[in-house]
Amino acid sequence: MRKIIFPLAAVLTAVLFTSCAGPERKLGRGVSNCLEVVRWGEMRRSIEQEALFGEPGSGCFGVIHGFDRSLQRTGLGIVEVATFPIPFVRPYYGPILTKSFAPDPVYPASYKPGLISDPMFDTDTYSGFSGGDIAPYMIGSRFQVFAN
């Protein structure tokens, strides 16, 4: 029995993880949605939208609604990570719950994410003029190098 478990696991891994763009995309989308509790993009967007378009006196609604949406997106990400090898709902591994959530993570309207300021994305150090976001994962971070 011990001799057959490892080869079966290897074959199962090879079948599930080789040359499948659909499961890879679903897994990436799920991991991105799982990290919503670190990013809090839904909360930032909800607070901003409530401040701009909400009724006066309803200050906590944006915080509560954003917290609820962030937890929902995290749960959606956990479901997508758990079921990424299975074509769930649609045969082409598409996003689930598209009527309630955008497939990709959302950001506040006042923030457009860019590349992270990292040597991997920077141009040659001798020519300079590289830049990017310093800490986009921090709540409310607007720190950028050479922002346009």
SEGUKOL-786507 format. One line per 4 residues: number of its first residue (from 1); their letters; for each residue x, y, z of N, C-alpha, C. Coordinates in nm, 2 decimals. Example, Ala and Ser with C-alpha at 12.3 -4.5 7.8 and 13.67 -1.06 7.14 Angstrom:
SEGUKOL-786507
1) AS) 1.32:-0.57:0.78:1.23:-0.45:0.78:1.32:-0.33:0.78  1.28:-0.22:0.71:1.37:-0.11:0.71:1.29:0.00:0.79
end
This chain:
SEGUKOL-786507
1) MRKI) 0.08:-0.12:0.00:0.00:0.00:0.00:0.09:0.13:0.00  0.19:0.13:0.08:0.28:0.24:0.08:0.35:0.27:-0.05  0.38:0.16:-0.12:0.45:0.18:-0.25:0.36:0.24:-0.36  0.23:0.23:-0.34:0.14:0.28:-0.45:0.09:0.42:-0.42
5) IFPL) 0.10:0.47:-0.30:0.05:0.60:-0.26:0.12:0.71:-0.33  0.26:0.71:-0.33:0.34:0.81:-0.39:0.32:0.82:-0.54  0.32:0.71:-0.61:0.30:0.72:-0.76:0.16:0.77:-0.79  0.06:0.73:-0.72:-0.08:0.78:-0.74:-0.08:0.93:-0.72
9) AAVL) -0.02:0.97:-0.61:-0.02:1.12:-0.58:0.05:1.19:-0.70  0.16:1.14:-0.75:0.24:1.20:-0.86:0.15:1.21:-0.98  0.08:1.10:-1.01:0.00:1.10:-1.13:-0.12:1.20:-1.12  -0.18:1.20:-1.00:-0.29:1.29:-0.98:-0.24:1.44:-0.99
13) TAVL) -0.12:1.47:-0.94:-0.07:1.60:-0.95:-0.04:1.64:-1.09  0.02:1.54:-1.17:0.05:1.57:-1.31:-0.08:1.59:-1.39  -0.18:1.52:-1.36:-0.31:1.53:-1.43:-0.38:1.67:-1.40  -0.37:1.71:-1.28:-0.44:1.83:-1.24:-0.37:1.96:-1.27
17) FTSC) -0.24:1.95:-1.27:-0.16:2.08:-1.28:-0.08:2.10:-1.41  -0.10:2.02:-1.51:-0.02:2.04:-1.63:-0.10:2.10:-1.74  -0.04:2.21:-1.79:-0.09:2.28:-1.91:-0.24:2.31:-1.91  -0.29:2.36:-1.80:-0.43:2.39:-1.78:-0.44:2.54:-1.75
21) AGPE) -0.47:2.62:-1.84:-0.48:2.77:-1.82:-0.60:2.80:-1.73  -0.71:2.73:-1.75:-0.83:2.76:-1.67:-0.81:2.74:-1.52  -0.76:2.62:-1.47:-0.74:2.61:-1.33:-0.63:2.71:-1.28  -0.53:2.74:-1.36:-0.43:2.83:-1.31:-0.49:2.97:-1.29
25) RKLG) -0.57:3.01:-1.38:-0.64:3.14:-1.37:-0.73:3.14:-1.25  -0.80:3.03:-1.23:-0.90:3.03:-1.12:-0.82:3.03:-0.99  -0.71:2.96:-0.98:-0.63:2.95:-0.86:-0.57:3.09:-0.83  -0.52:3.16:-0.93:-0.47:3.30:-0.91:-0.57:3.39:-0.87
29) RGVS) -0.69:3.38:-0.93:-0.80:3.47:-0.89:-0.85:3.44:-0.74  -0.84:3.31:-0.70:-0.88:3.27:-0.57:-0.78:3.32:-0.47  -0.65:3.31:-0.50:-0.55:3.36:-0.40:-0.56:3.51:-0.39  -0.58:3.58:-0.50:-0.59:3.72:-0.49:-0.71:3.76:-0.41
33) NCLE) -0.82:3.69:-0.42:-0.94:3.72:-0.34:-0.92:3.68:-0.19  -0.84:3.57:-0.17:-0.82:3.54:-0.03:-0.74:3.64:0.04  -0.65:3.72:-0.03:-0.57:3.82:0.03:-0.65:3.95:0.05  -0.78:3.95:0.03:-0.86:4.07:0.06:-0.85:4.11:0.20
37) VVRW) -0.84:4.02:0.30:-0.83:4.06:0.44:-0.70:4.13:0.47  -0.60:4.12:0.38:-0.48:4.19:0.40:-0.48:4.33:0.33  -0.55:4.33:0.22:-0.56:4.45:0.13:-0.67:4.55:0.17  -0.78:4.50:0.21:-0.90:4.57:0.25:-0.95:4.67:0.14
41) GEMR) -0.94:4.63:0.01:-0.98:4.71:-0.10:-1.13:4.74:-0.10  -1.21:4.64:-0.07:-1.35:4.66:-0.07:-1.39:4.76:0.04  -1.32:4.75:0.16:-1.35:4.84:0.26:-1.32:4.99:0.22  -1.20:5.00:0.17:-1.16:5.14:0.12:-1.25:5.19:0.02
45) RSIE) -1.29:5.11:-0.08:-1.38:5.15:-0.18:-1.52:5.19:-0.12  -1.57:5.11:-0.03:-1.70:5.14:0.03:-1.70:5.26:0.11  -1.59:5.28:0.19:-1.58:5.41:0.27:-1.58:5.53:0.18  -1.50:5.52:0.07:-1.49:5.63:-0.02:-1.63:5.66:-0.09
49) QEAL) -1.69:5.55:-0.14:-1.82:5.57:-0.20:-1.93:5.63:-0.11  -1.92:5.58:0.02:-2.02:5.64:0.11:-1.99:5.78:0.14  -1.87:5.82:0.15:-1.83:5.96:0.18:-1.87:6.05:0.06  -1.86:6.00:-0.06:-1.89:6.08:-0.17:-2.04:6.09:-0.21
53) FGEP) -2.10:5.97:-0.20:-2.24:5.96:-0.25:-2.34:5.93:-0.15  -2.30:5.90:-0.02:-2.40:5.86:0.08:-2.47:5.98:0.14  -2.57:5.94:0.22:-2.65:6.04:0.29:-2.58:6.10:0.41  -2.60:6.22:0.44:-2.53:6.27:0.56:-2.58:6.20:0.69
57) GSGC) -2.49:6.17:0.78:-2.53:6.11:0.90:-2.52:5.96:0.90  -2.48:5.90:0.79:-2.47:5.75:0.78:-2.32:5.72:0.77  -2.24:5.77:0.86:-2.10:5.75:0.85:-2.05:5.61:0.87  -2.11:5.53:0.95:-2.06:5.39:0.98:-2.10:5.29:0.87
61) FGVI) -2.19:5.33:0.79:-2.24:5.24:0.69:-2.13:5.19:0.59  -2.04:5.28:0.55:-1.93:5.25:0.46:-1.84:5.15:0.52  -1.81:5.17:0.65:-1.72:5.08:0.72:-1.78:4.94:0.74  -1.90:4.94:0.78:-1.97:4.81:0.80:-1.99:4.73:0.67
65) HGFD) -2.04:4.81:0.57:-2.06:4.75:0.44:-1.93:4.70:0.38  -1.82:4.78:0.39:-1.69:4.74:0.33:-1.63:4.62:0.41  -1.65:4.61:0.54:-1.60:4.50:0.61:-1.67:4.37:0.57  -1.80:4.38:0.56:-1.88:4.27:0.52:-1.84:4.22:0.38
69) RSLQ) -1.83:4.31:0.28:-1.79:4.28:0.15:-1.65:4.22:0.14  -1.56:4.27:0.23:-1.42:4.21:0.23:-1.42:4.07:0.28  -1.50:4.04:0.38:-1.51:3.90:0.43:-1.58:3.81:0.33  -1.68:3.86:0.26:-1.74:3.79:0.15:-1.65:3.75:0.04
73) RTGL) -1.57:3.85:0.00:-1.47:3.83:-0.11:-1.36:3.73:-0.06  -1.32:3.73:0.07:-1.23:3.63:0.12:-1.29:3.49:0.11  -1.41:3.48:0.15:-1.48:3.35:0.15:-1.49:3.30:0.01  -1.52:3.39:-0.09:-1.52:3.35:-0.23:-1.39:3.30:-0.28
77) GIVE) -1.28:3.37:-0.23:-1.15:3.33:-0.27:-1.11:3.19:-0.21  -1.16:3.16:-0.09:-1.13:3.03:-0.03:-1.20:2.92:-0.11  -1.33:2.95:-0.15:-1.40:2.85:-0.23:-1.33:2.83:-0.37  -1.28:2.94:-0.43:-1.21:2.92:-0.56:-1.08:2.85:-0.54
81) VATF) -1.01:2.87:-0.44:-0.88:2.80:-0.41:-0.91:2.65:-0.39  -1.01:2.62:-0.31:-1.05:2.48:-0.28:-1.10:2.40:-0.40  -1.16:2.47:-0.49:-1.22:2.40:-0.61:-1.16:2.44:-0.74  -1.03:2.48:-0.74:-0.97:2.53:-0.86:-0.95:2.42:-0.97
85) PIPF) -0.93:2.29:-0.93:-0.92:2.19:-1.04:-1.05:2.15:-1.10  -1.16:2.19:-1.04:-1.29:2.15:-1.08:-1.36:2.26:-1.16  -1.41:2.24:-1.28:-1.49:2.35:-1.35:-1.62:2.37:-1.28  -1.61:2.46:-1.18:-1.73:2.49:-1.09:-1.82:2.59:-1.16
89) VRPY) -1.95:2.56:-1.17:-2.05:2.65:-1.23:-2.04:2.66:-1.38  -1.93:2.70:-1.43:-1.91:2.71:-1.57:-1.81:2.62:-1.62  -1.82:2.57:-1.74:-1.72:2.47:-1.79:-1.59:2.53:-1.82  -1.57:2.66:-1.83:-1.44:2.72:-1.86:-1.37:2.78:-1.74
93) YGPI) -1.40:2.74:-1.63:-1.34:2.78:-1.50:-1.36:2.93:-1.48  -1.47:2.99:-1.52:-1.49:3.13:-1.51:-1.52:3.17:-1.36  -1.52:3.30:-1.34:-1.55:3.35:-1.20:-1.69:3.32:-1.16  -1.71:3.29:-1.03:-1.84:3.26:-0.98:-1.89:3.39:-0.91
97) LTKS) -2.02:3.40:-0.89:-2.09:3.51:-0.83:-2.06:3.65:-0.90  -2.06:3.65:-1.03:-2.02:3.77:-1.10:-2.13:3.88:-1.09  -2.25:3.85:-1.05:-2.36:3.95:-1.02:-2.33:4.03:-0.90  -2.27:3.96:-0.80:-2.24:4.03:-0.67:-2.10:4.09:-0.66
101) FAPD) -2.01:4.03:-0.73:-1.87:4.07:-0.72:-1.80:4.08:-0.85  -1.71:4.18:-0.86:-1.63:4.19:-0.98:-1.53:4.07:-0.97  -1.49:4.01:-1.08:-1.40:3.89:-1.07:-1.27:3.93:-1.01  -1.22:4.05:-1.04:-1.09:4.09:-0.99:-1.11:4.18:-0.87
105) PVYP) -1.01:4.19:-0.78:-1.02:4.28:-0.67:-1.04:4.42:-0.71  -1.12:4.49:-0.62:-1.15:4.63:-0.65:-1.06:4.72:-0.57  -1.05:4.85:-0.62:-0.98:4.95:-0.55:-1.07:5.07:-0.54  -1.04:5.17:-0.45:-1.11:5.29:-0.45:-1.10:5.36:-0.58
109) ASYK) -1.19:5.45:-0.62:-1.19:5.52:-0.75:-1.07:5.61:-0.75  -1.03:5.66:-0.64:-0.92:5.76:-0.64:-0.78:5.70:-0.64  -0.77:5.56:-0.65:-0.64:5.50:-0.65:-0.63:5.40:-0.77  -0.53:5.42:-0.85:-0.51:5.33:-0.96:-0.38:5.26:-0.93
113) PGLI) -0.38:5.13:-0.90:-0.26:5.05:-0.87:-0.16:5.05:-0.99  -0.04:5.05:-0.95:0.06:5.04:-1.05:0.16:4.94:-1.01  0.28:4.94:-1.07:0.38:4.84:-1.04:0.44:4.88:-0.90  0.48:4.78:-0.83:0.55:4.80:-0.70:0.69:4.85:-0.73
117) SDPM) 0.74:4.94:-0.65:0.87:4.99:-0.66:0.97:4.88:-0.61  1.02:4.80:-0.70:1.10:4.68:-0.67:1.21:4.67:-0.78  1.33:4.62:-0.75:1.43:4.60:-0.85:1.39:4.52:-0.97  1.29:4.43:-0.94:1.24:4.34:-1.05:1.17:4.42:-1.16
121) FDTD) 1.10:4.53:-1.12:1.03:4.61:-1.22:1.10:4.74:-1.26  1.21:4.77:-1.19:1.28:4.90:-1.22:1.36:4.89:-1.35  1.38:5.00:-1.41:1.47:5.01:-1.52:1.61:5.00:-1.48  1.71:5.01:-1.57:1.85:5.01:-1.53:1.88:5.11:-1.43
125) TYSG) 1.96:5.07:-1.33:1.99:5.16:-1.22:2.07:5.28:-1.26  2.14:5.27:-1.37:2.23:5.38:-1.42:2.15:5.49:-1.49  2.04:5.45:-1.55:1.96:5.55:-1.62:1.86:5.62:-1.53  1.82:5.55:-1.42:1.73:5.61:-1.32:1.59:5.62:-1.37
129) FSGG) 1.51:5.71:-1.31:1.38:5.74:-1.34:1.28:5.62:-1.33  1.31:5.53:-1.24:1.22:5.42:-1.21:1.13:5.46:-1.10  1.03:5.39:-1.08:0.94:5.43:-0.97:0.82:5.33:-0.96  0.74:5.35:-0.86:0.62:5.27:-0.85:0.56:5.29:-0.71
133) DIAP) 0.47:5.20:-0.67:0.41:5.21:-0.54:0.50:5.15:-0.44  0.51:5.22:-0.32:0.60:5.17:-0.22:0.53:5.07:-0.13  0.41:5.09:-0.09:0.34:4.99:0.00:0.20:4.99:-0.03  0.16:4.93:-0.15:0.02:4.92:-0.19:-0.07:4.83:-0.10
137) YMIG) -0.01:4.74:-0.03:-0.08:4.65:0.06:-0.12:4.72:0.19  -0.07:4.83:0.22:-0.11:4.90:0.34:-0.24:4.98:0.32  -0.32:4.98:0.42:-0.45:5.05:0.41:-0.43:5.20:0.39  -0.48:5.26:0.29:-0.47:5.40:0.26:-0.34:5.45:0.21
141) SRFQ) -0.25:5.36:0.16:-0.12:5.39:0.12:-0.13:5.46:-0.02  -0.07:5.58:-0.02:-0.06:5.65:-0.15:0.09:5.69:-0.18  0.18:5.61:-0.12:0.32:5.64:-0.13:0.37:5.59:-0.27  0.42:5.68:-0.35:0.47:5.64:-0.48:0.61:5.71:-0.50
145) VFAN) 0.69:5.65:-0.58:0.81:5.71:-0.63:0.79:5.76:-0.77  0.81:5.88:-0.80:0.80:5.94:-0.93:0.65:5.92:-0.98  0.56:5.96:-0.90:0.42:5.95:-0.94:0.38:6.05:-1.05  0.30:6.00:-1.14:0.26:6.09:-1.26:0.15:6.18:-1.21
end
